[in-house]
Amino acid sequence: MQIPGVPAVVLEAIAAAQEAVAPGAPVALVGGAVRDVLLHRMHNDPWRGLLDLDLVVEGSGAALVEQLAQELDQRGFGSAITSSQVHGAYGTVELELVVAGQSLLLDVATARQETYAVPAENPQVRFGALADDLARRDFTINAMALVLAGAGSLSPVLLDPHGGQADLERRQLRLLHPQSLRDDPTRLLRGARYGARLGFDLAPQSLADAASTLAEWPWLWRHGDAPDQAPAALGTRMRMELELLLEREPWPQALAALQRWGALVLLDSQLQADTTWPRRLRRAQRLGLPLMVALVAGAADPLALAERLQLPHAQHKLLASWLALGERLGQEVLHSRAAGDVVSWCALLEAPGYSADAVALGLACGAGGVQPWRQWRRPLLRWWWRWRHIQAPLQASDLIAQGFRPGPALGARLRQLRAEVLAAERV
């Protein structure tokens, strides 16, 4: 089986290297490359290209990589491996090589097996066989392997113990076992990513398994508990999957799939019921805001969700500023005698502690729980597009030339001059 963009000599050298260091032990290409090349052949799907190649080996990945350098050298590619780095306790090796003008990233991992002592926590991992490694994966379409060497293989052999090819034919995502989401609920987010990218949907039984698991909520942590106590698969690992979904995938389709599957409840029940997120996220995109922040803004308690996901400090701060500004709008503007005063609007929106992005987030998410944003959308838009860019007709250097000395009086005069210009503006 040829992999587009992968010279045959690379696969031959990998097989030869494994036979040299561990005769009879398999080394296999796994994951997205196997899935995508089968899709390309079965359905004539366009080839999406390769980000990297994932290899699983029974034995030492580091020993395989060391021997691979020699095998490539014997084939006339002595300097093919341009970088190599070992990661983690299980000796995963990441390397980059250039062969016949093709640059490839390879991740070589020792086969392992996983058990989940506590649902949604990080698994307990130990070395295993290739079959164990495939059994720990998320969906059948990702649990296939192209065995390059081992057990007397003379040519690559497709290993498909979980029926992934049949699911590729049906263009469906099928979980490997009914407890899959109990172990790791982030698999639903990965399913939404694959579905949006490949045009797949959950298989009927997997959809039923998802519904029963979500209804049961088998995880020790529940909504309303301390955010920092959430297990990894409901916290940081969920954030990482969401980041990939929002940054790399067709996110409208992926989020729609999650909502259709009932899976947004993993984040927040209000988000699951929300129908405004497409408009909210598109507005945020136009305004240059992080999509993650716009999504989290629709939760019942955005700051609690931000803490659970451990969003970056800047994103957490933006949400806090948005909520604080919305509260101030509710307290001051709705009952203010200066509600129609451009100068007062600017003073309010430009007060210390509030950022321009907080106003933009209000414009994007105004229908999501903070009502003043909707009522005062027009002046907020005018501030965002026009008023905040208006400056005083004179600069500080002009006033200094007129006799002002640097200090508070100079700043006050500049603000007064700008206010005179703003006063001529209409709300």
N, C-alpha and C positions, 0 to 999 in steps of 0.2 A: 504494500500500500504506500503510494507516494504521498508525501506531505508537501503541498505547494510552498516554495520558498526554502525548503530544507534539502540541501544537496544529499544525494543518496550516500555519499562517502561518509557523512556524519553519522548516520544511523548504522552503517557498517562498522565504523570505528568504535562506536559505543558497544555494539554487540561483541566485537572482538575483545575490547577492553574487559568486559565483564567475564567472558570466558577465560581470560588470562588470570584474573584475580580470584574468581570464585566459580570454577567450572560446574555447570549444571544449575547454578542459582540464577533466577530470572532477573532481567532488567526490562522495564516496560515504559513505554510512553503512555501517559494517562491524562485525563482531564479534557480541557477545552479543545486541544488540538485534535484528539481522536474524535470527539463529538462533531467538530466543525467539518473535518474532512469527510466524515460519513454523510453529513447533511449536504455537503457540496456534491457528493456522488449520488445520493439517493434522490434528492429533490432539485438538484441543480441550483441550490442556493448560491448566491454570490459568495465568493471567498472573502472572508472578512479580515484576512491577514492574521499574523501571529504576533502576540506580545512576547511570548516566551514558550519554551517547551518544558513540561514537567515530566521528570523521570522518577520512577520508583525502583529501588534496587533491594533485593534481599542480600544483605551484606553491608560492606562499608562504602558509603558514597564517596568519601575522600579517597579511598584506594582506587575506586573506579575512575575518578577524575585524574588522578596521577597517572594511571595506565593509559587513559584516553590521550593524554599529551603525547605519549610515545607512539600510540597507534596512528595518530594524525601525522606525526613526524615521518613515520615509515611510508605514509601515502603522499608525501610531498608537501605537507602543510605544517611545517615545524613550528611556526609562530602563530598558530591558529588561535590558541587560548590567550586572550589579551588581558584577562583579569579573572581572579578566583578568590572566593571568600567563604569561609565556613561559618555557619550561624547555628547557635543554640546547642542544647545538650544532646540533641539527636543527630548532630552532624550534617545538617542540610548544607549543601554546597551550592553557591550561586556563582555561575561563571558566564563569561562572555567570550564568544569565539567568532572569528571571521574566516569563512571558507568559501572559496570560489566567488568572492565578492559579496557573499551573503553574511550579514551580521545577525547572530543569534544569541539570545539569552537562554540559559539552561538552569533549571533548578533541579538538583539531584537530591532526593530524599530517601532515607532508609525506610523500608516498609514498616508500618506501625499499626497498632490497634488501639482503640479508645473505649473507655467505659465512663459512664456518667453516674457517679455516686450520688450527686445532688442535681436534680433537673435544672438546666440553664446555667449551672456553674461551669467553669472550665473543666474539660475532661481529664481523667487520668490516662496517661499515654505510656505505652511500652512497645518494644520492638515486636514485630509480627511478620506474617507472610504477606505476599502480594494480595491474596484473597482477603485477608484481614483489612488491608489498606483500602481496597475497593469497597468493602462493606461499611466503612466509616463515613462514606461520602453522602452528599445530600440527595441527589436524584439519580435515577437509573441511567439517564443519558450522560452523566458524568462519572459513572462507575464502570466504564469499559477501559480496556488496556490493549495496547498494541505491544505484544511481547517480542522484544528484539532478540533476546538470547536466553538460554536456559532450558533444562530438561530436553536437551537434544534438538532444539529448534535449529532448522537450517535456513529458515526465512521468517520474517515477521508474521505472527499469528494474532488474530483478534480474539481477545478474551472478553466475554460478555455474560457474566454469571447472573445478572439481574434483569436481563431482557431490555437493555437500553436501546438496541436497534429497533425493536418493535415499537417502543415509545417514540423514537425518532420518526418512524413511519407515520405514526398517529399524530405527530407534533404535539405531544403532551408531556407534562412534567409529573413523574410518579415518584413519590417518596419510597425509600428502600424498605421501611417497616413502619407499623402504626405508631411506635413510640418515638419516631424521628423528631417531631416538633416538641415533644415533651423534653427530650434531651437538649435540643437547641432550637429555640423559636426563631432565631435569625435566618434559618433555612427558608422561611416564608419570604423574607426580604430578598434573599438570593433568587428564589423562584420568580419573584416579580421582576427582578433584573433580567434573568434569562428570558422570561416570557416576553418582556417588552422588546428585547433585542432580537429574539428569534421568531416571534409570532406564535408562541406556545401558550397553553393554559394548563391549569392543574387537571390531572386525571380525576375522574369522578370519585374514586375511592380515596384519593389523597385529599380532595376537597372535603369529603365527609370526615376524614381523620383530622383535618385542620379545624373544622367546625366543632367536633367533639372535644378536641384538646383545648381550644380557646374557651369553650363553655365550662369545661372542668377547671381550668386555670390551675394546673398542677404545681405551680411554682410557689415557693415559700413566701416570696415577696408579693405584695398586692398594692394596687393603686391606693395612695393615701399613706403608705408606710414611708419611712425616712428615705428620701431619694438616694442617699449615698449608701444605702444598704441593699440596693438592687443587685441581683446576680449579674455576672458579666454579659450574658446573652440578652438581658433586658436593660443593659446599661451601655457600657463602652463599646461592646462588640456590635450592638444595634446601631450606635452612632456611626461606626465605621462602615457598616453596610448601607446606611442611609446616605452617607457621603458619596459612596461609589454610585449609588442609584441616581442621586441628583446631579453628579458631576459627569458621569460617563454614559448614562443610559437615556433613552427617551422617557424622561420622568413622568410626563402626563399619563402615558400608558402604564407605566410601572405602578404609580400611585393609585390609578384607577383599579388595577388588578388587586392590589392590597385591600382597597375598600370593598371591592366585589367579593373578596374572600373573607371579609370580616376581620382582616388582620391589622387594620390600623388601631384596633383596640389594644394591641400590644404597646402602643405609644400612649393612647388616651381615648376614652370612650367618646368624648366630645369630638375629637378628630374623626373617629369612625362615622359619626352621624353628620359631619360637616359636608355640605355640598358646595361651599364657596372656595375651597382650596385651589381649584384651577385658576380662577380669576385672581386670587390673592398672590399666587406664586408667579403668574405672568406679569402682574403689575410690579412685583418685587424685581423680577428679571429686567424689566424695562428701566427701573430706577437704579439698577446696579447693586441691589442688595443680595445678601446670601440667601439662597433658596431655603436652606435649613432653618434660618431664623423665621422666614415667612411661614414655613410649615409649622414650627413649634408655636408660633404666635396664636394659632387656632386652638390650642389646648385649653382645657379648663384652668389649669395653673401653669402658664408657660415657664415660669422660673423654676418650678419644681421639676418639670420635664427637662429643662436645660441642665439642671444640676444632675439629674439621673443619667442623662446621656453624656455628661461632662463635656458640654460644648466649650469651645475655646473662650477664653476670658472676654475677648472683644465682642463675641456674639452674645454672651450672657449679659454683658454690660449694655449692649444695644437694646436687648429686650427689657431690661430694668429701666432704661431711660425712656423707652416708648411707653411703658406702663405708668411711670411717674408723670410724664407729660400728659398722658391721657387723663390721669386723675386730676391734675391741675387744671386742665381744660374744663373738666366737669365741675370743679369747685369754683373756678374764677370766671371763666369766659361765659358759661351759660347764664350766669346771673350778673354779669358785669355791665356796668353802664358804658364801658369802653369797647363793647363787643364789635363795633363797626369802625374803630379807630385803627388805621394802619400802623401808626407809631406804637400804639399799645400792643398790637399783634406782634410786631417785630421785637419789642422789648420782652414779651412773654416767650416767644419761640427761641430767642437768642440768649435767654438767661443761662447763667452757669449751671452745668449739670445736665443740660439737654444738648443733643447733637443734631445736626442737620439730618443724619440718617434716621434718627428717631422720628422726625416729622415724615420722612419718606416712608418709613415702616407704617406709620399711621395712615398715610395715603394708600398704601398697598393693602393694609389689613384692617381698614376702618370698620368693616362690617363684622369683625370678629371680636365682639365682647366689649369694646370701648366705644360707646355710642357717640361721644362728642366728635370723634373723627368724621363720622358720616355727616353730621349736621353742619359742621364747619369746613366741609371739603373745599369749597371755593376759595376762602381766604388762605387756607393752607396751601392749596395749589399755587396761588399767586405769590405766596411767600417763597415756595420752593423754586418756582421758575423765574421770578422777577425781583421781589422785594429784597431778598437777602443779598442780591448782587448789586444793589444800589449803594453807592458810596457818597461821601461828602464831596461837594464840588471843589474843595481845597484839600490839599494834602498837609501832613504835619510840617513838611519843609516850608510850605507856603506860609503857614501861621508863624513859624519861627522867624521867617523873614519879616513878618509884620510886627515882631516884638514879643511873641509868646515864648515863654521858657518851657523846656520839656518838663512835664509833670502832670498832675491831676487836672489842672486848669486847661491844659492843651487837649487832653483827652475829652474833657467835658465839652469844649468848644467844637471838636470834630463831631461828637455825637449830636450836638445841637444843630450843626449845619446839615448833617444827614437827615435828622428828623424833619427839618424844614422841607427837604426834597420829598421825603416819604409822605408828608402831610398832603401833598398835592396828588397822591395816588388814590385810586378808588378801590374799595374792597370788592 
